[in-house]
């Protein structure tokens, strides 16, 4: 059997995360931003640790931080790519989520009492036009930031432990 490299691990875990998110949404009937999202982040973090620890087993004591980070990077970039693709497809199919967010925003603007109906309508149109890019941007940024932090911290800890 071929040994799993960091990218393949990322692709496998990315698919697992997508299955988890679909399970939470369709089976458990949870919103996309529910508390179950922390399970997704835990799986994401565990996959990066899995890759970095696997690399550490075969790495020499002189392996550099950049080598460790590169391994984790390959994993989290594959996951991020799949999750962003999933996010695009999911929100393209479920436009009712966007519409519900717009309705909530309109309601909040009406409650403020200092916006005309034309301003609220213009705001809704603008929100509708930026919803998908905003969701893709937030998702991409979040996964890249989390992946970088988890990879960096785990790499530093493992390097320090190997020096002992």
Protein Blocks (a to p, Z undefined) as FASTA:
>chain_A
ZZddfklmmmmmmmmmmmmmmmmmmmnopafkbmklmmmmmmmmmmmmmmmmmmmmmpcf
kbcfklmmmmmmmmmmmmmmmmmmmmmmmmmmmmmlmmmmmmmmmmmmmmnopacfklmm
mmmmmmmmmmmmmmmmmmmmmmmmmmmmmmmmmmmmmmmmmmZZ
